[in-house]
Amino acid sequence: MTAFRTKPCQIMIGEILIVRHPFSVCVPVDHKVTLSVRAEGTGILNYQWFTDEKEVSGGTEADLTIKAKKTKLYVCRVNDHFCNCVFSDWAKVKVLDIDKSGLPVYWQGEPHIAVNPKPQTVRQGSKLTLRCAAFGIPAPNYQWYRNGQPLLDKISDMLQIDRATVEHGGSYLCSISNVLEETWTEPVNVDIVQTAQLPPAVPTATDKVALLIGNLNYSNHPDLMAPIMDVHELANLLQQLGFRVVSLLDLTREEMLAAIDKFMQLLDRGVYGLFYYAGHGYEHAGRNYLVAVDAPQPYRPENCVCVQRVMLSMQERRTALSVILLDTCRKWYNQDCIPSGIMPLGPSGNTVYGYATCEDAEAFEVQDGGKSTGIFTKYLNAHILQTEKVTHVLEKVSEDLGRDPLVTGKQQVEIKHTLKEPRSLADPVRTTGHTRELHLRDACWRQANELPRKKQLKFVCGVEVEVSFSALFSNVLVAFATVKTTGPRTKDCTVTLSSIPPIQDIFSGPGRSEEMDSLLFKTSDNPDCTLRLCALQKLTESLVIKVDLHYTHMDSKLRQTESQQVDIGKPLVASCKLHRRSHATTIKKQEGASAQSMGNISSSKPQLHQTLAGLCRPFTRKAMCAAKVAVTRSNEPEENDENELQDFTLRH
């Protein structure tokens, strides 16, 4: 009998084969990306992902999902239980920290151009660089063309030619494609010129920021009319020039200083900063002072804001352009003071002062056609959008004002500057290399300009009311209420608005209310009710809007009222807490109130003296000061005492 020995069954162990490798991608910051690998082998396969730096924690699946933060290389190791191991191809996750606002919400990975090449004028023999960038999953391929012909060796997002010649001039564009789609950049012209032909570089700003203050409702000096319209119109024009604008009305001295401190936080190297003031002012010992709405009589530097201190702070922020525009009087408060020029603040270029009037002279405002305006600001607004050098714009303002018969011999613009470059308020903003600083400024600026969201209220009776908001200034908010739908058993619906805490409308006086209302009509479509909320910088708690709906019930024929409340927090500049500095200073002043001259001055408000009758006659922006009184000086140093000139008053 023959015996047969059977051999045990042998399992064929094959190599691991990667059938799909991960591919490279190019995405914006924080975009979610999934890298995938597919492999075949014997038994269960294990996966481990790595970057070019380290092992990826938790990356043990065939698919790796990450939130892209910075550019990295990724690779996946695949192994089995038989000590076989293989690595995938490297995949690059390229992250571009650039604007992604145009990226579709449901983007599928097709090439999306984020940066187009820019036209170039290059000196012959110099380096030519063209750059474009596109998001894509997979990462896009690039092919550059000149005059419609492909440049076979130019297949990256950057085209570089070390020594450009005349032959390199022409029209350039780039084809950008992946497996999903092909797209093209915008064509740009490249001009190759001799050195003598090269035009000067256009100045740019890393950002443009403006603070506008208008004071008109004074406690101890004549009121003004024009700052409402002057500040509003100038703010709109500066926004057209690309400025971030904060506009404020009726500030106390401490509020002015707090606003200026916030303004300085928005300034940095390369930024264009502009400070504008309309209101009462004066000049003393070569220094210009801005009169706050709470300034007592008589004038004293410690009760006002020194303009030269503002400029010094702007210079310390290393701005590329610092502009101060003053629509205010410059009468010498102390007539015995020897006139002097502005004391130098140290060598610093690109600073510009635009004064509405010259030394020891008044600035005027007029009411023309129902519209109040400062004469200086009237002509400033007419020219400010021009792309010329800022001093040339001010020269045109000076020429127009000089021809105005209303102020001939009374008011003349004065310009002082240290411009060393042909900078214009219309210069473009270029943020390259300043992205982080831009984000910080943007957050700070939004804090003073963010509006409450629109609210839809549904009342028990079925009526729906929409409450919306608009900012006339950074400290003046308008609430609108509009009945959107009426209830099934209601008629004659009306809405009223009020605020908690109550806020006085300081612009409701004759003449001013009409001008403020004219601004409202431009911002809303015929609402059923409006509520103007002023002086938001004084707000110390959340603001609540109370909406009262009044209607007639069809069954009972009775007039009924329902109410709802909307908490809008601390809107606009209220969120900046300018009142904190004011509160701290008030406590400090109260401790020494007995030594302050403020207590010796009558609190009654002087009457408005208009010497020239008629709607188109000018009224001065010089506050009428009471006769000099003996002033007891405290031992507390003046906040504006910045190496100030000594008093040159003659002593007998």
Secondary structure, DSSP 8 states (H G I E B T S, - for coil): ----------------EEEE----EEEETT-EEEEE-EEE-SS--EEEEEESSSB-TT--SSEEEEE--S-EEEEEEEE-TTS-EEE---EEEEEE-S--TTS-TT--S--EEEE----EEEETTS-EEEE-EEEBSS--EEEEEETTEE-TT--SSEEEESS--GGG-EEEEEEEE-SS-EEE---EEEEEE-GGG-------BSEEEEEEEE----SSS---STHHHHHHHHHHHHHHTT-EEEEEES--HHHHHHHHHHHHHT--TTEEEEEEEES-EEEETTEEEEE-TT--SS--GGGEEEHHHHHHHHHHTT-SEEEEEEES---BSSTTS---------S--SEEEEESS-TT---EEEEETTEEEEHHHHHHHHHTT--S-HHHHHHHHHHHHHT-TTSTTT---EEEE---S---TT--B--TT-HHHHHHHHHHHHHTT-----EEEE-TTS-EEEEEEEEEETTEEEEEEEEEE--TTEEEEEEEEEEES----TT-STTHHHHHHHHHTTTSS--SEEEEE--GGG--S--EEEEEEEEEETTT--EEEEEEEEE--S-GGGGG-THHHHHHHHHHHHHTGGG-GGGGS----------S-STTS-EE--------------SS--TT-SS---------
